[in-house]
Amino acid sequence: MDKVEKVKVFAELYELINYYYEYRDQPVKGDFDFFAELEKRCADLDLDYETVVKEFKFKKSL
Protein backbone atom coordinates (compact mmCIF):
# COMPACT_ATOMS: atom_id res chain seq x y z
CA MET A 1 0.00 0.00 0.00
CA ASP A 2 1.45 3.36 -0.96
CA LYS A 3 1.47 6.49 1.19
CA VAL A 4 -1.65 7.99 -0.39
CA GLU A 5 -3.65 4.80 0.21
CA LYS A 6 -2.44 4.68 3.82
CA VAL A 7 -3.67 8.24 4.38
CA LYS A 8 -7.09 7.29 2.96
CA VAL A 9 -7.31 4.25 5.25
CA PHE A 10 -6.18 6.37 8.20
CA ALA A 11 -8.96 8.86 7.40
CA GLU A 12 -11.44 5.96 7.39
CA LEU A 13 -10.08 4.81 10.75
CA TYR A 14 -10.45 8.34 12.11
CA GLU A 15 -14.07 8.45 10.92
CA LEU A 16 -14.76 5.10 12.60
CA ILE A 17 -13.34 6.36 15.88
CA ASN A 18 -15.50 9.48 15.67
CA TYR A 19 -18.51 7.32 14.79
CA TYR A 20 -17.96 5.18 17.88
CA TYR A 21 -17.85 8.10 20.27
CA GLU A 22 -20.78 9.85 18.64
CA TYR A 23 -23.12 6.84 18.40
CA ARG A 24 -21.85 4.40 21.04
CA ASP A 25 -25.03 4.59 23.12
CA GLN A 26 -27.40 4.17 20.19
CA PRO A 27 -28.52 1.07 18.27
CA VAL A 28 -26.45 0.07 15.24
CA LYS A 29 -28.04 0.84 11.90
CA GLY A 30 -28.52 -2.13 9.58
CA ASP A 31 -25.81 -4.75 9.39
CA PHE A 32 -22.93 -2.36 10.17
CA ASP A 33 -20.24 -4.10 12.23
CA PHE A 34 -18.02 -1.45 13.79
CA PHE A 35 -15.47 -3.92 15.10
CA ALA A 36 -15.11 -5.74 11.78
CA GLU A 37 -14.53 -2.41 10.04
CA LEU A 38 -12.05 -1.38 12.73
CA GLU A 39 -10.17 -4.66 12.42
CA LYS A 40 -9.94 -4.26 8.64
CA ARG A 41 -8.51 -0.73 8.92
CA CYS A 42 -6.04 -1.85 11.59
CA ALA A 43 -4.87 -4.70 9.36
CA ASP A 44 -4.49 -2.36 6.40
CA LEU A 45 -2.35 0.01 8.49
CA ASP A 46 -0.45 -2.82 10.22
CA LEU A 47 -1.78 -1.80 13.65
CA ASP A 48 -2.48 -4.28 16.43
CA TYR A 49 -6.27 -4.50 16.60
CA GLU A 50 -6.45 -5.54 20.27
CA THR A 51 -4.13 -2.71 21.29
CA VAL A 52 -6.25 -0.16 19.42
CA VAL A 53 -9.41 -1.48 21.11
CA LYS A 54 -7.76 -1.22 24.53
CA GLU A 55 -6.16 2.18 23.89
CA PHE A 56 -9.43 3.78 22.80
CA LYS A 57 -11.45 1.84 25.41
CA PHE A 58 -13.91 0.48 22.84
CA LYS A 59 -16.65 -1.66 24.36
CA LYS A 60 -18.01 -4.55 22.29
CA SER A 61 -21.57 -3.62 23.29
CA LEU A 62 -21.77 -1.03 20.49
HELIX and SHEET records of a PDB file:
HELIX    1   1 LYS A    3  TYR A   23  1                                  21    
HELIX    2   2 PHE A   34  ASP A   44  1                                  11    
HELIX    3   3 TYR A   49  GLU A   55  1                                   7    
END                                                                             
